[in-house]
Amino acid sequence: MQIFLIGLTSTSCGGMEYANLGNYVIMEPLIKFLKQEFPEAKIVTSIQMSDEFCQKFDIESRREKRFWTYGKLTGFITIADIIKILIWSLFKYIFKINLKFILNSSLLLKEMNQSDIIVDFSGDIFGDNADSKRYLEGCAELIFSKMLKKPTIMLIGSPGPFREIWRLILAKFVMNKLDLITTREPLSKDFLNYIGIDSENLISTACPSFWFEKNHGKNMKEILLKEKIIINTNKPLIGLIISGWNMPKGPFNRWPREDSEFNTFIELIDYLVTKLKARVCIMSHQNAVSKEGNLTAGNDHKIIKRLFEIMGNKYSENQVFTLKGFYDASTTKTIIGYFDILISGRIHGAIQGLSQYIPTVIIDYGHEPKAHKLKGFAQLVTMENYLCNPHDSQDMINKIEDLWNNKEVVKGHLEKKIPEIRQLAKLNFQLIKKVMNDKKSN
């Protein structure tokens, strides 16, 4: 048995592991559960995981630039694949001749044809978050899979929005042909129902990222001391994750930014230090990777750096600080575990706190395309009252104050809720098995 894992979450080799921490905290438990549910299966992916990851989890990552770039060359390759699969279909279904060599001339079609099931992991990129070429490529891959009559699943996604009519029409055409769609939070299911996606094949589950494990390595204490996460003080420690998505103007990687765009966060930090008498660790849940393969500052780090420049010497390093090093997802989760409360502008940064029962406020996106997933995840953990508007400092302060005053109650709520969500995340893999069994019986 072969499982072929595809999706628009792919970046250059290793990028997901070290730069896009949000997708990586999904990917690792996703692979673990696939291996657990299908121990005899060979797992192949077009997502560009590093050789180290592939060896560790016994999977194979197919290397082709087409799987993570979406320019003219990708378009030409996709058009060629359309011609190939049409010729193959003509001979296969009209003349009953299987011209396998046509499919084998394309790495994508070859792997699809050799696989027993196709699983798409595109997260929230399947929609307006993808540029037109990337979106068309994602749709084409799903159509190819169905033309090859393969069971095809879109797993743990938050598709949409689809503001342009052509995107909406194509989404409905493609998604209604899939054998199963699971959403990782309930609002996405409601949205897909609303736009006309078949409810029989659409199930709301939960994100495997709630199972992501932190770093238990011996070097963690050294890191925690170096970063002053652990110091000799009675002051509470509050984590603040800020991203380009929380800023008033898009796109998320816009640079430079006007100083006024930082005003609400400066007011928020003033409140945390002066009113709550807390130490504040401002951190990123995203990195970049240099040409040499080393972790380096990403877009969110630039925002944090500028925020400190604007604040100047207003607060000492014992009051407000940021991390000096760049860390992978498991180390980042361990650091988050030392916060008394977390305020996160990246949803999977928030989940790394929530999954450790840390009372968490989620900062919404500040510009288009607005992601309904943040509200959806807040609904999933039944903490909608702690989703705040990044343009309104008073809204952020009010919700943080409420969380602070009720943090023990919220912690108790999470201790009951998170285990339920983890079981719901496991449902994804049971549903894959059901699709496989249904196909075999037919």
Disulfide bonds with the S-S distance in Angstrom:
none
